[in-house]
Structures are given as structure tokens and as C-alpha cells.
């Protein structure tokens, strides 16, 4: 698969490999969700979460590029915020946004109050 990549695809792949998700921000978010102090979050857990986040960002960007093409944009045109928002919206509708499935299930199981 990598042998058939164009120069532009290789460049994007290299940039993706070099990109980095901030440790402190990831720890803060994990701490907020899990209610575990940031200092107690293991390095292996942090590395795994950063990997998952990077994959998710890649999926959002890939879908945004397809949306840009659907909407008549050229490959050289930059992605715009509307492409990213639509990408996220479609991923959410497909149930591919992490954590959203659990939120939807909790909402369904939540007790209904009558007035």
C-alpha cells in the first residue's frame, strides 16, 4: 500500500507521523473523565490514549477531504472549518465518535420524569 503512494501522500504521511498530541492536555482530559489525579495516570495509558486520539483526528481529516471533494473543492484547496464540522457530524451520525455511544445509551436508560 505504501509503495503506491504519491509524493503528496508521502508528505502528508510524514507530517502525520511527526505530529504530536500534548501530554499535559491529554492527562488533564483523562483525569477529568476518570477522576484520577493526572500524576497517577500511567505512561502506557497516556501513550495509548494519544494513539487513539491521533487515529480519530486522522479519520476526521480523511472524511473532511472527501467532503471537500463532494462539495466541489479541488485537492489543492485547503480544508475549511465547514468541512471539519461536517466530517465530525457524519462520524457522529455513523456512531464512530468515541464516547458518544455510551452517552446515547445512558440517555436511553435515564429515568423519564412525568409532569
Order of alpha helices (4+ residues) and beta strands (2+ residues): alpha-alpha-alpha-alpha-alpha
